[in-house]
Amino acid sequence: MGMPVRTLSVTLTPSLHEIFIRRNECSCQGRHTMFGITKPVRDPMLELLYQLERRMGRIFNEPFPVFDWKTGEATTAAWLPFVDIFEAPEYIRLVAEVPGVKPEEVKIFVEGNLLTIKGTKEQVAEEKAEKVHRYERTYGAFERTFTLPATVAPEKIKATYENGLLTITLPKVEAAKPHLIEVEVTPRKTLK
């Protein structure tokens, strides 16, 4: 039995091909990459996986340079929410899983052609006499950055939050409609 694989349709706008980032149990500096693996510092096994990932990225970039499968920049996030990306003719929609994050703790901003989602998930102190055996839920700050295609109207972006899901709708600009240009015929000048 292999691990389940999440796929993303190739019909999405190429600049939004940041697929998803897998959660990492440690809070360390990492790097967003094509397959979404966060690379912790000084872990030899993950370093090997990171090298394999870079090679796979080169393999995908060579035959398909038009899709530009970019690797992202370093981050210091404690955890990274999963994000699904959908596209329709009128909009692009991002849906991020942010359970336990208060809507007022989420900040979304656009700078140039980058859309950034930042937030913090606070750990609630347990005031019970129980002994804690394990914490598996992730807490702390997160940050995700996406490159916006030129087809998005940044001033019309809307965000909603419901049941731990942050939905960001990115309306597209109206495409220039093709129009017919008539060729004018200029009268011929006669020589006298």
ABEGO torsion letter per residue (X at the ends): XBBBBBBBBAABBAAAABBBBBBBABBBBBBBBAAGBBBBBGBAAAAAAAAAAAAAAAAAAAABAAAGBBBBBBBABABBBBBBBBBBAABBBBBBBBBGBBAAABBBBBBEABBBBBBBBBBBBBBBABBBABBABBBEBBBBBBBBBAABBAAABBBBBBGGBBBBBBBBBBBBBBBBBBBBBBBBBBBX
